[in-house]
Amino acid sequence: MVPINLQLQHIGFIFFRGFGNSKEKVIAFRECFGRLGELRSLIPCCTPLLALTATAAQKTKDEITKTLSLRPDRLEIIVSPDRPNIYLYKAKVNADLLKSFNWLLTMLKSKVVSCPKTLVYCKSIKDCGNLFTFFRDHLGKCAYTSDEQVAKNMLIGMYHHNTLEKHKKRIINSLYSSEGTCRVTFCTNALGMGINFPNIRYIVHYGPPRNIEDFIQEVGRGGRDGKPAVAILLFRGIHLRKCDKAIKQYADGKEIKCLRTCILAEFGEAKSNAVGHDCCLLCHEKCNCNGSNPCSKQVPFDLHNDQPQSNEQALLKKRKVMPHDIELLEELLNDYQQKLVNSCSTYFLSPECTTGFSNTLKKSVLSKAKYIFDIEYVLDNLHVFNVQHAIDITCMCADVFDDFEVHIDEKYYKMGTTDQTAAGSGNYDLDYGGNYGCSEDNMESESDESEYEP
């Protein structure tokens, strides 16, 4: 903090600076900011004060007012966070990424460099990496604009604070250019401060941020040229953990009549200029612009019509888990993870990001093992990004506990086969226990046995 001249006509500048790691910086900033009211008491009462903030909900504005000891007769200039040109859409999904993002994959394949620019916000770097890998492997050669498969020709990109600067620069330049190669960017909130991309058409949240202020800021990065844009929230139950009440209400509230009104209420606003089918999914479904006939404009997506089934019955079904069961299951999970790692010739960020089978997932399986009786529970309640992994986890539990039979719908096997290209083949064998992939050792043993057949 620099010295301050407290004379009326010579107000100095106040700088707050934290030291050490980022957490310490935040603590240092909050402590200093919280004492600004004390500093104001040393300044003559007629001294003008200008307080500026970015997007702030009513609760945050009240806290700022109290902290800065602002007078009741202060002048407030408020710019509404409402963006009427952005259509709001939400849908609860499960771990089936192909089902959730098939519309975007299709659009990339068909439109290539003409694909509308899209930002996909993720809650963590791991989610970001998993989605990027999923798209890269499902697009294959279509992920590039030419036969030269290098980063500069890639239609997709990944942006977080650990991304190399050269890749960050490529993505930023591409997003600012109307003819940029990178059309879909998977990012964390690191892609936010100081940017003003004019022509983003889709903002997708794969899981909402923790509070409504961050959510509305990220939504507002679409359609800055005034043209129509779409903000899509795709979420699973696990994504809502640690989110504040307003976010949970927006995502999973049953009594909401309008998504936009739900957001604006947190900012002390009640009305919006957007109406009917241009407002949000809920208003669109009730739109009567065509009289007694259905709305003349179709809802852009149908993900909301295929909501994941409730797991209430699965939660009621519960087994008693013994310590030796957990030990055996943990051993199988460790062997399975190691096999996936060994099957990868190269790593993207880390073995966990490449395979999608993380230590966090293993801990979740062990902690929820008493509830696992089918693949649907695994997909809806565990942080699994690969359908083949979900199939194999279900088989492992059936093998360890031996209290249910595995019945996997054919559609999951098809999706699992596709996912193996991204993270290796698990091939957990329920009949014999353990992992039996197509390794050279297994192929040799099979050929040896065949020699002795009559």
C-alpha positions as CSV (number, residue, x, y, z in Angstrom):
1,M,0.0,0.0,0.0
2,V,1.5,3.4,-1.0
3,P,1.2,6.5,1.2
4,I,-1.9,8.6,1.0
5,N,-2.2,12.3,1.2
6,L,-5.5,12.9,3.0
7,Q,-5.9,16.5,1.8
8,L,-9.2,17.0,-0.1
9,Q,-7.6,18.0,-3.4
10,H,-4.8,15.5,-3.3
11,I,-6.2,12.0,-3.0
12,G,-3.6,9.4,-3.8
13,F,-4.0,5.9,-5.2
14,I,-4.5,2.8,-3.1
15,F,-2.9,-0.5,-4.2
16,F,-3.5,-3.8,-2.6
17,R,-1.1,-6.6,-3.2
18,G,-1.1,-10.1,-1.8
19,F,2.0,-12.2,-1.4
20,G,2.7,-15.9,-1.8
21,N,0.3,-18.3,-3.5
22,S,-3.0,-17.4,-5.1
23,K,-5.0,-18.4,-2.1
24,E,-3.0,-16.1,0.1
25,K,-3.5,-13.3,-2.4
26,V,-7.3,-13.7,-2.3
27,I,-7.2,-13.6,1.5
28,A,-5.0,-10.5,1.5
29,F,-7.2,-8.7,-0.9
30,R,-10.4,-9.5,1.0
31,E,-8.9,-8.4,4.3
32,C,-7.8,-5.1,2.8
33,F,-11.0,-4.5,0.9
34,G,-13.0,-5.3,4.1
35,R,-11.3,-2.4,5.9
36,L,-11.8,0.3,3.2
37,G,-14.7,1.7,5.3
38,E,-12.2,2.5,8.1
39,L,-9.9,4.3,5.6
40,R,-12.8,6.4,4.4
41,S,-13.4,7.6,8.0
42,L,-10.0,9.4,7.7
43,I,-11.1,11.3,4.7
44,P,-13.3,14.5,4.8
45,C,-16.9,13.6,4.4
46,C,-17.4,15.8,1.3
47,T,-14.7,13.8,-0.6
48,P,-16.2,12.3,-3.8
49,L,-16.0,8.5,-4.0
50,L,-16.4,6.4,-7.1
51,A,-16.9,2.6,-6.7
52,L,-16.9,0.4,-9.7
53,T,-17.7,-3.3,-10.0
54,A,-18.4,-5.9,-12.7
55,T,-21.5,-8.1,-12.7
56,A,-22.9,-8.1,-9.1
57,A,-26.0,-9.7,-7.8
58,Q,-28.1,-7.8,-5.2
59,K,-26.5,-9.6,-2.3
60,T,-23.1,-8.6,-3.5
61,K,-24.1,-5.0,-4.0
62,D,-25.4,-4.8,-0.5
63,E,-22.1,-6.2,0.8
64,I,-20.2,-3.6,-1.1
65,T,-22.4,-0.8,0.1
66,K,-21.9,-1.9,3.7
67,T,-18.1,-2.5,3.4
68,L,-17.5,1.0,1.8
69,S,-19.9,2.7,4.2
70,L,-21.8,4.3,1.3
71,R,-24.5,6.8,2.1
72,P,-28.2,6.1,1.5
73,D,-28.5,9.1,-0.9
74,R,-25.7,7.8,-3.2
75,L,-26.1,7.8,-6.9
76,E,-26.2,4.4,-8.5
77,I,-25.7,3.8,-12.2
78,I,-26.7,0.2,-13.0
79,V,-26.4,-1.5,-16.4
80,S,-28.7,-4.5,-16.7
81,P,-27.0,-7.8,-17.2
82,D,-29.9,-9.0,-19.4
83,R,-28.9,-9.9,-22.9
84,P,-32.2,-10.3,-24.9
85,N,-30.5,-11.6,-28.0
86,I,-29.3,-14.7,-26.1
87,Y,-31.7,-17.6,-26.0
88,L,-31.4,-19.6,-22.7
89,Y,-31.6,-23.4,-22.8
90,K,-31.0,-26.1,-20.2
91,A,-31.1,-29.9,-20.0
92,K,-30.1,-32.5,-17.4
93,V,-27.9,-35.1,-19.0
94,N,-26.0,-38.3,-18.0
95,A,-22.4,-39.3,-18.6
96,D,-23.2,-40.2,-22.3
97,L,-21.1,-37.5,-23.9
98,L,-22.0,-38.6,-27.4
99,K,-25.7,-38.1,-26.7
100,S,-25.1,-34.7,-25.1
101,F,-22.8,-33.3,-27.7
102,N,-23.8,-35.1,-30.9
103,W,-25.4,-31.9,-32.2
104,L,-22.0,-30.1,-31.9
105,L,-20.1,-33.0,-33.4
106,T,-22.5,-33.1,-36.4
107,M,-22.2,-29.3,-36.8
108,L,-18.4,-29.4,-36.8
109,K,-18.3,-32.2,-39.4
110,S,-20.8,-30.6,-41.7
111,K,-19.8,-26.9,-41.6
112,V,-16.1,-27.2,-40.8
113,V,-14.6,-23.7,-40.8
114,S,-18.1,-22.3,-41.2
115,C,-19.2,-23.8,-37.9
116,P,-20.6,-21.1,-35.6
117,K,-18.0,-20.2,-32.9
118,T,-18.7,-22.0,-29.7
119,L,-17.3,-21.8,-26.1
120,V,-17.7,-24.8,-23.9
121,Y,-17.1,-23.9,-20.3
122,C,-16.1,-26.7,-18.0
123,K,-15.9,-26.8,-14.2
124,S,-12.4,-28.3,-14.1
125,I,-9.3,-28.8,-16.2
126,K,-10.0,-32.5,-16.0
127,D,-13.5,-32.1,-17.6
128,C,-12.0,-29.8,-20.1
129,G,-9.3,-32.4,-21.1
130,N,-11.8,-35.2,-21.2
131,L,-14.2,-33.3,-23.5
132,F,-11.3,-32.2,-25.8
133,T,-10.1,-35.8,-26.1
134,F,-13.6,-37.1,-26.7
135,F,-14.1,-34.6,-29.6
136,R,-10.7,-35.1,-31.1
137,D,-11.1,-38.9,-31.2
138,H,-14.7,-38.9,-32.5
139,L,-13.9,-36.3,-35.2
140,G,-10.7,-38.1,-36.3
141,K,-9.4,-36.5,-39.5
142,C,-12.4,-34.2,-39.5
143,A,-10.8,-32.4,-36.5
144,Y,-8.4,-30.7,-38.9
145,T,-8.9,-28.4,-41.9
146,S,-6.2,-30.1,-44.0
147,D,-4.2,-33.3,-44.2
148,E,-1.5,-31.7,-42.1
149,Q,-2.7,-32.7,-38.6
150,V,-1.1,-30.0,-36.5
151,A,-2.5,-27.7,-33.9
152,K,-2.8,-24.6,-36.2
153,N,-5.2,-26.6,-38.4
154,M,-7.4,-27.9,-35.6
155,L,-11.1,-27.0,-35.4
156,I,-11.1,-27.4,-31.7
157,G,-9.0,-26.0,-28.9
158,M,-8.5,-26.2,-25.1
159,Y,-7.9,-23.2,-22.9
160,H,-7.1,-23.2,-19.2
161,H,-4.4,-21.7,-17.0
162,N,-2.0,-24.6,-17.7
163,T,-2.4,-24.3,-21.5
164,L,0.9,-23.4,-23.3
165,E,1.1,-19.8,-24.3
166,K,1.5,-20.6,-28.0
167,H,-1.8,-22.5,-27.9
168,K,-3.5,-19.8,-25.9
169,K,-2.4,-17.2,-28.5
170,R,-3.7,-19.4,-31.4
171,I,-7.1,-19.8,-29.8
172,I,-7.4,-16.1,-28.9
173,N,-6.4,-14.9,-32.4
174,S,-8.7,-17.4,-34.0
175,L,-11.7,-16.4,-31.9
176,Y,-11.1,-12.7,-32.7
177,S,-10.9,-13.4,-36.4
178,S,-14.1,-14.1,-38.4
179,E,-12.2,-16.7,-40.5
180,G,-10.3,-18.3,-37.6
181,T,-9.7,-22.0,-37.7
182,C,-10.6,-22.8,-34.1
183,R,-14.4,-23.0,-34.0
184,V,-15.0,-24.8,-30.7
185,T,-13.0,-24.1,-27.6
186,F,-13.2,-26.1,-24.4
187,C,-12.3,-23.9,-21.6
188,T,-12.4,-23.1,-17.9
189,N,-13.1,-19.6,-16.5
190,A,-9.5,-18.7,-17.4
191,L,-10.9,-17.7,-20.7
192,G,-12.8,-14.6,-19.6
193,M,-10.9,-11.6,-18.2
194,G,-10.3,-8.9,-20.7
195,I,-11.8,-10.6,-23.8
196,N,-14.5,-9.3,-26.1
197,F,-15.1,-11.8,-28.9
198,P,-17.7,-10.3,-31.2
199,N,-19.2,-13.3,-32.9
200,I,-19.6,-16.2,-30.4
201,R,-22.9,-18.0,-31.3
202,Y,-23.0,-20.7,-28.7
203,I,-22.1,-20.6,-25.0
204,V,-22.2,-24.1,-23.5
205,H,-21.8,-24.9,-19.9
206,Y,-21.0,-28.5,-19.1
207,G,-21.9,-28.0,-15.5
208,P,-22.6,-24.5,-14.1
209,P,-20.2,-22.3,-12.2
210,R,-20.7,-22.0,-8.5
211,N,-22.6,-18.7,-8.4
212,I,-25.1,-16.9,-10.6
213,E,-22.7,-13.9,-11.2
214,D,-20.0,-16.1,-12.8
215,F,-22.8,-17.8,-14.8
216,I,-24.3,-14.6,-16.3
217,Q,-20.8,-13.2,-17.0
218,E,-19.9,-16.3,-19.1
219,V,-23.3,-16.4,-20.8
220,G,-22.7,-12.7,-21.7
221,R,-19.7,-13.6,-23.8
222,G,-22.0,-14.8,-26.6
223,G,-23.7,-12.5,-29.1
224,R,-21.7,-9.4,-28.4
225,D,-22.2,-8.3,-31.9
226,G,-26.0,-8.0,-31.1
227,K,-26.9,-11.0,-33.3
228,P,-28.8,-14.0,-31.9
229,A,-26.9,-16.4,-29.7
230,V,-27.7,-19.4,-27.6
231,A,-26.6,-20.2,-24.0
232,I,-26.9,-23.9,-23.2
233,L,-26.6,-25.4,-19.7
234,L,-25.9,-29.2,-19.7
235,F,-25.6,-30.6,-16.2
236,R,-25.5,-33.8,-14.2
237,G,-26.5,-34.1,-10.5
238,I,-22.9,-34.2,-9.5
239,H,-22.3,-30.8,-11.2
240,L,-24.6,-29.0,-8.7
241,R,-22.5,-29.8,-5.7
242,K,-21.1,-26.7,-4.0
243,C,-23.2,-24.5,-6.2
244,D,-25.2,-21.7,-4.5
245,K,-29.0,-21.8,-4.2
246,A,-29.6,-19.5,-7.2
247,I,-27.7,-21.8,-9.5
248,K,-29.4,-24.9,-8.2
249,Q,-32.8,-23.2,-8.6
250,Y,-32.0,-22.2,-12.2
251,A,-30.7,-25.7,-13.2
252,D,-33.1,-28.0,-11.4
253,G,-35.9,-25.9,-10.0
254,K,-39.4,-27.3,-10.6
255,E,-41.4,-24.1,-10.1
256,I,-39.5,-21.9,-12.6
257,K,-41.7,-20.3,-15.2
258,C,-39.0,-18.4,-17.1
259,L,-35.2,-19.0,-17.0
260,R,-34.4,-15.3,-17.7
261,T,-36.7,-14.1,-14.9
262,C,-35.0,-16.5,-12.6
263,I,-31.6,-15.0,-13.3
264,L,-32.7,-11.4,-13.3
265,A,-34.4,-11.7,-9.9
266,E,-31.0,-12.2,-8.4
267,F,-30.0,-8.8,-9.7
268,G,-33.1,-7.0,-8.5
269,E,-34.8,-6.9,-11.9
270,A,-38.2,-8.4,-12.8
271,K,-38.7,-7.8,-16.5
272,S,-36.9,-8.4,-19.8
273,N,-37.3,-7.3,-23.3
274,A,-37.0,-10.9,-24.6
275,V,-40.4,-12.6,-24.9
276,G,-41.9,-15.8,-26.2
277,H,-39.8,-18.1,-28.3
278,D,-36.8,-15.8,-28.3
279,C,-36.5,-15.8,-24.5
280,C,-35.8,-19.3,-23.1
281,L,-36.8,-22.9,-23.3
282,L,-39.6,-22.6,-20.8
283,C,-41.2,-19.6,-22.5
284,H,-40.7,-21.2,-25.9
285,E,-42.7,-24.2,-24.9
286,K,-45.6,-22.0,-23.8
287,C,-45.4,-19.6,-26.8
288,N,-48.7,-19.0,-28.5
289,C,-47.4,-16.8,-31.4
290,N,-49.2,-19.0,-33.8
291,G,-52.6,-18.9,-32.1
292,S,-54.0,-22.3,-31.2
293,N,-51.3,-24.0,-33.3
294,P,-47.8,-24.9,-32.1
295,C,-45.2,-22.2,-32.1
296,S,-43.9,-21.5,-35.6
297,K,-40.3,-21.7,-34.4
298,Q,-38.9,-25.0,-33.2
299,V,-36.9,-25.4,-30.0
300,P,-33.3,-25.6,-31.2
301,F,-32.5,-28.8,-29.2
302,D,-34.4,-31.8,-27.8
303,L,-32.0,-32.8,-25.0
304,H,-34.6,-31.7,-22.4
305,N,-37.1,-34.3,-23.7
306,D,-34.8,-37.2,-22.7
307,Q,-34.2,-36.5,-19.1
308,P,-32.2,-39.2,-17.2
309,Q,-34.3,-41.5,-15.1
310,S,-34.4,-40.9,-11.3
311,N,-32.2,-43.2,-9.2
312,E,-34.5,-43.2,-6.2
313,Q,-35.1,-47.0,-6.5
314,A,-31.4,-47.6,-6.9
315,L,-30.7,-45.6,-3.9
316,L,-33.2,-47.6,-1.8
317,K,-31.4,-50.8,-2.9
318,K,-28.4,-51.1,-0.7
319,R,-26.0,-53.9,0.2
320,K,-23.8,-54.4,3.2
321,V,-20.1,-54.0,2.2
322,M,-17.4,-55.8,4.1
323,P,-13.8,-54.6,4.3
324,H,-12.5,-57.5,2.3
325,D,-14.9,-56.7,-0.5
326,I,-13.5,-53.1,-0.7
327,E,-10.0,-54.5,-0.8
328,L,-10.8,-56.8,-3.6
329,L,-12.7,-54.1,-5.6
330,E,-9.8,-51.6,-5.1
331,E,-7.4,-54.2,-6.4
332,L,-9.5,-54.8,-9.5
333,L,-9.8,-51.0,-10.1
334,N,-6.0,-50.5,-9.7
335,D,-5.3,-53.3,-12.2
336,Y,-7.8,-51.9,-14.6
337,Q,-6.4,-48.4,-14.3
338,Q,-2.9,-49.6,-14.9
339,K,-3.9,-51.6,-18.0
340,L,-5.5,-48.4,-19.4
341,V,-2.3,-46.5,-18.8
342,N,-0.1,-49.2,-20.3
343,S,-2.3,-49.2,-23.4
344,C,-1.6,-45.5,-24.2
345,S,1.4,-44.9,-26.4
346,T,1.3,-41.1,-25.7
347,Y,-0.2,-39.0,-22.9
348,F,-2.3,-35.9,-23.2
349,L,-1.5,-33.7,-20.2
350,S,-1.4,-36.8,-17.9
351,P,-2.3,-40.5,-17.9
352,E,-5.5,-39.7,-16.0
353,C,-6.6,-37.1,-18.5
354,T,-5.7,-39.4,-21.4
355,T,-7.6,-42.5,-20.1
356,G,-10.3,-40.7,-18.2
357,F,-10.0,-43.2,-15.4
358,S,-8.9,-41.1,-12.5
359,N,-8.0,-41.8,-8.8
360,T,-11.0,-39.6,-7.9
361,L,-13.3,-42.0,-9.9
362,K,-11.8,-45.0,-8.1
363,K,-12.6,-43.4,-4.7
364,S,-16.1,-42.6,-5.9
365,V,-16.6,-46.3,-6.9
366,L,-15.4,-47.5,-3.5
367,S,-17.5,-45.0,-1.5
368,K,-20.7,-45.8,-3.5
369,A,-20.1,-49.5,-4.0
370,K,-23.0,-50.4,-1.8
371,Y,-25.4,-48.7,-4.3
372,I,-24.0,-50.0,-7.6
373,F,-26.4,-52.6,-9.1
374,D,-26.6,-51.4,-12.7
375,I,-24.8,-49.2,-15.3
376,E,-27.4,-46.5,-15.1
377,Y,-26.4,-45.7,-11.5
378,V,-22.7,-45.6,-12.5
379,L,-23.4,-43.2,-15.4
380,D,-25.7,-40.9,-13.4
381,N,-23.8,-40.7,-10.1
382,L,-20.1,-41.3,-10.7
383,H,-17.7,-38.9,-12.5
384,V,-17.2,-41.3,-15.4
385,F,-16.6,-40.0,-18.9
386,N,-16.3,-43.2,-20.8
387,V,-19.2,-45.6,-21.2
388,Q,-16.8,-48.6,-21.5
389,H,-15.5,-47.7,-18.1
390,A,-19.0,-47.6,-16.7
391,I,-19.7,-51.1,-18.1
392,D,-16.5,-52.5,-16.6
393,I,-17.1,-50.9,-13.2
394,T,-20.6,-52.5,-13.1
395,C,-19.0,-55.9,-14.0
396,M,-16.4,-55.5,-11.3
397,C,-19.1,-54.9,-8.7
398,A,-21.1,-57.9,-9.9
399,D,-17.9,-60.0,-9.7
400,V,-17.0,-58.8,-6.2
401,F,-20.4,-58.9,-4.5
402,D,-22.0,-61.6,-6.6
403,D,-25.5,-60.4,-5.7
404,F,-26.8,-59.3,-9.1
405,E,-26.6,-60.2,-12.8
406,V,-25.3,-57.7,-15.3
407,H,-27.7,-56.7,-18.0
408,I,-26.2,-54.1,-20.3
409,D,-28.4,-52.6,-23.0
410,E,-26.9,-53.0,-26.5
411,K,-26.7,-49.2,-26.9
412,Y,-24.2,-49.0,-24.1
413,Y,-22.0,-51.6,-25.7
414,K,-22.0,-49.7,-29.0
415,M,-21.1,-46.5,-27.2
416,G,-18.4,-48.3,-25.2
417,T,-16.8,-49.6,-28.4
418,T,-16.6,-46.1,-29.8
419,D,-15.2,-44.8,-26.5
420,Q,-12.4,-47.3,-26.5
421,T,-10.6,-45.4,-29.3
422,A,-10.3,-42.5,-26.8
423,A,-9.1,-44.2,-23.7
424,G,-8.0,-47.8,-24.5
425,S,-10.0,-51.0,-24.1
426,G,-10.8,-52.1,-20.6
427,N,-12.4,-55.4,-21.5
428,Y,-13.2,-56.6,-18.0
429,D,-14.2,-60.2,-18.2
430,L,-17.1,-60.9,-15.9
431,D,-16.8,-64.7,-16.2
432,Y,-13.2,-64.9,-15.2
433,G,-12.5,-61.7,-13.3
434,G,-9.8,-59.3,-14.3
435,N,-8.9,-57.5,-17.5
436,Y,-8.5,-59.5,-20.8
437,G,-7.6,-57.1,-23.6
438,C,-6.2,-58.0,-27.0
439,S,-2.6,-57.9,-25.9
440,E,0.1,-59.9,-27.7
441,D,0.5,-62.2,-24.6
442,N,-3.2,-63.1,-24.7
443,M,-3.1,-63.7,-28.5
444,E,-0.1,-66.0,-28.1
445,S,-1.7,-68.1,-25.4
446,E,-4.8,-68.5,-27.5
447,S,-2.8,-69.7,-30.5
448,D,-0.8,-72.1,-28.4
449,E,-4.0,-73.8,-27.1
450,S,-5.3,-74.1,-30.6
451,E,-2.3,-76.3,-31.6
452,Y,-3.5,-79.0,-29.3
453,E,-7.0,-79.2,-30.6
454,P,-7.8,-82.5,-32.4
